[in-house]
Amino acid sequence: MERMVLKAEIRLPLTRGELNQLRREGRVPAVIYGRGKETRSLLVDGRLLRKVLSAGGTNVLIDLEIGNGAGSDRETVMLKEIQRHLWQQDRLLHVDFIRISMEDEIEVEVPLNFVGEAAGTLEGGIIQILLREVSVKCLPVNIPELLEIDLSPLGIGDSISAGSLTLPEGVTLLTAPEDALAQVLVPEEEEEEEEEEELLAAEEEAGEAAAEDDQEAPPEGEEAGK
């Protein structure tokens, strides 16, 4: 996992209007917390933060250089939460950083990269992606940037589960192994035909049962057993 440096500065208490003005200037309010230490309010450069995100994704390891007016100190963090503008997704409104230790395992979500064309789609099947990421536990240095999944062996009706993933050494899967990641659905026409066949079979069974009941029932006006 790539490790990047991002500069930040201590943020004093500000009004909502002052925070919005800082956002318009391209600066993003942030906080850093975790590992039993105090929560600190920060400001980071939005342009540089977007560069970090584009280079390393949300699981990037960040050495945060925090200026305090009399120098700076450094803390190793990861992104915990990013608040974005509702309509302008590249506009960052607030960021939460969480402190980490390079010696302690952490739980993270790793994105899945699906490659190849499922064999079943060539026969009319429909590929359905069920999960876009899985949860794993590992040391920060071992966090995979992504996990690649080859769809090409999947035929109609086949699926691939989390338990079939090949994980790097030192990485433990936390997502349930039986959880399906992707599957190839039966073409809709075939599904409709199967449903019609099942319906016809049910109707035939019901008709046969009714015919048997009519044969066993006594004629009208006569008592059973006479």
N, C-alpha and C positions, 0 to 999 in steps of 0.2 A: 504494500500500500504506500502510495506517494505521501511524502511529508512536506508541508509548505509553511512558509513564514507569513504572518499577517500582522500588521501594526494596528494598535488600538490605543485609545486614550481614556483616562478616567472621566466618567460623565457625572457632573453635579446634578442635584435635583432640578428639574426643569418643568415648566408648564406644558400642557398639551400643545398650545400654540407654538411654543419655542421648539418642541420636538418636531412638529410638522414643518417648521421653517428649516430645521437641520436636514430633514428628509428631502426637501426641495433642493437643498444644496448638495445632495448626493451622499449624505452621511447617514449611517444606519445605527439606531440605538440598539444596544445589546446588553446581555448580562452573562456572567460566568459564575458557575456554582458547582458544588459537589466535593467529595472526598473530605467532608467535615470542616471545610474552610468557609470563610465568609463569602456571601454573594457580593459581587462587584458589578456596578453599573458602568457600561463602556460606550464608546462611540467608535465605529469602524468606517473605513472608506468603502462606499457601496460598489464602486467600480472595481476595486481590488478584491472585494469579497466575491463578486460575480466571476472574476478571473479564477479565483481559487475553486469555486464550484464547478466551473467549466473544465478545469484541468483535472480535478480529483473526485468530483461527485460529492454526495452528501456524507460519505464515509471517509473523507480525506482527513489525515492527521494534520493538525495545525499547531505550530509553535507561535503562540500569541505573544507578541512583544507589547507590553502595556506601559505606556508613558505616564508618569505621575507628576511631571513638573520638575522633579529633581533627579531625573534619570529614567530608568525603565527596568522592568523585571519580565521574566518569560515564564509562561505556563503552557503545558501541552494539553490540548483540548480537542474535542470533536464537536461537530454540530449536533445539537439535540433537537432543535425545532427552528423552523424558518417561517415567518409570517410574510405573505406576499400580498400585493395589491389585488383586489378581487378581479379586476379586468386587465390590469397590466402585470402579468406574472413575472416579468423581469425586474419589476420594481419591488425591492425588499423593504419591508416596514420594520421588522424587528427580528433579532436573532438570539437564540439561547445557545451558549457554549457550555459543555460539561467537562470538568477536569477528568483526566484519565492518568493511569500509571502504565508505563510500558511493560511493567512486570505482572500486571493483573489482567486476567481474562475479562472480556466484556461481551455483552450480547448486542448484535447488530443485525440489520436487515440488509441482505445482499441481493442486488438486482439479478434477474435471469435474462440471458441473451439466447433467444431461440433462433436456430439456424437450420438450413435445409428445408426441403419440401417433403411433407409427409406423403408416403407412397399411396395412402388411401385417398388423398385429394385428387390423384390422377384417375381414380375410379368414381369420382363424384362426391367423395366424402367431404365433410366440412371440418376444418381445424378449429378447435376452440381452446383458447388460452385461459386457464383458470387461476393461475397465480403468476404474478410478475416479480416476486421476490420471496426469499426464504429467510428464516431466522437462524443464525448460527452463533456459536460462542467460541472465542479464540483470543489470543494476545493481539493487541492493536497492530503489531507489525505483521501479523499473519492474515489480516482482513483481506479477503479477495475483492478485487474491484468489481467482478461479476462472475457468474457461473454460466458456462455455455452448455446448451442442450441441443442435441441433434434430433430433429424431428423426422428425418428421412425414413427410419425403420417403421414408423407407425402406419398400420393399415386401418381399414374401416373397423371401428369398434375398439381399437387399441387406445391405451393411455399410458402416460409415463408419470410415475409418482416421485415424491421427494426422496424416498428411500433409495432410489436408483442413481442419485447424483454421486458423482465422483468428486470428493472434497479434497482440498490440499491437506498435507500433513499438518496436524495441530489444530484443525478446524472441526468442531463438533456440530452436527445438525440438531437444531431445536424444534424445527417444524415437524409435525407428526409424519413419520415415514410413509404412512398410507395416503397422505393428502395428494390428490392428483394435481399435476402442474399443467398438463395439456392432454387433450384427447381428440380423436377423429370421430365425428358424429356420422351416423348413417344418413345418406341423402334423404331429403324430405319426402320424395316420391316413394321411396322404399318404405319409409316409416308409415306413410298413409296407406300403402298396400297392406302392410302387416296389420295395421289397425283395422282395416276393412275385413281382412281374413279372420282376425280374432272376433270381430263383431258378428260376421256370418256364422262362424263356428258356435258362438254363444247362442245365436238365434236358432240354429239347427238343434242344439242340445235342448233348448227350451221347448222347441216344437215337438221333439221326440218325447220329452217328458210329459207334455200335455197330451200327446196321442196315447201314451201308456196309461195315463190317468183316465182318459175317456173309455179305454177298453176295459179297465178294471171297474169303472163305475156301473151300478145296476141300472137297467132301463128305467125311464121316468115312470113313476106310479108304482113300481115294484120295490119291495123291501129287500135289502141285501140279504143273501143267504137263501132265498126262495127260488 
